[in-house]
Amino acid sequence: MKVIVCVKIVPWLGLREIDLKIGEPLMINPADREALEAAKEIKKRNRCKVITVTVGPKKSKDVVKRVLSMGAEEAYLVEARENDFYPRTTACLLKKIIEKIGYDIVLCGEMSLDWRNSQVNSSLAHMLKIPFLNFVDRLKLDGKNVLVRQVFENRAVWLKAKVPVLLTVKKNVFKPQLPTAWQIAEAFKKKKVRVFKPSDLGVDPDLLEKSRYIVKKAHFPLERRQKAIKNLEEASAFILEQVYRFKSGS
């Protein structure tokens, strides 16, 4: 069984100053580290191989190599241009490399630290034509089925799905363990990241162009506030006010 973990490389947001000669420092997306930890939990109880896939620039190769010291047995990087990191484009490239490797379970983090739109996970499941379950905090295999617990704001439900399946791991549940110095040294000396270009996967450049989108108008979220509503008339007026503000973009 193959467990694929989608890992994104994001800017290191903890630094206040950036040395332009060195460039912007990169790091593994924290939510994807938790997804990798969930994959390791599956491996403890079942015979499987943990593989990571990443879509990113060429300079992210050394950062991708760190996952090999964190429990991944293989790591794949699809080199893409800076303007190819739109959600649908990323999902398209991930689909190609995942189908090339083969898969049973695909794990993703809840969201990325930079864009925070959580669109790649659902788009990837749609392209792979497999079931998609999000907000997972517990999972276990039962033959060819996977049992997961989805956690929402006020309730939790257990669901069963047949593999292949894509799961989004709920944040702050699977605590990633830091690799030891020996594990890091072994990964950098003996293990390699397998690098592919979109052309190696048979991806048409025109397809990448069509998968991009241009934002013509953006609506910023309204400020959250508590408001006591006494009767139905006040509730109706409040809802109409929000609809008007949303349509006008104010």
Secondary structure as UniProt FT lines:
FT   STRAND          2..6
FT   STRAND          9..11
FT   TURN            13..14
FT   TURN            20..22
FT   STRAND          26..28
FT   HELIX           30..45
FT   STRAND          49..56
FT   HELIX           58..60
FT   HELIX           61..64
FT   HELIX           65..69
FT   TURN            70..71
FT   STRAND          74..79
FT   HELIX           82..84
FT   HELIX           87..101
FT   STRAND          105..108
FT   HELIX           120..128
FT   STRAND          132..142
FT   TURN            143..144
FT   STRAND          145..151
FT   STRAND          156..162
FT   STRAND          165..169
FT   TURN            171..173
FT   HELIX           181..190
FT   STRAND          193..196
FT   HELIX           198..201
FT   HELIX           205..211
FT   HELIX           232..248
//
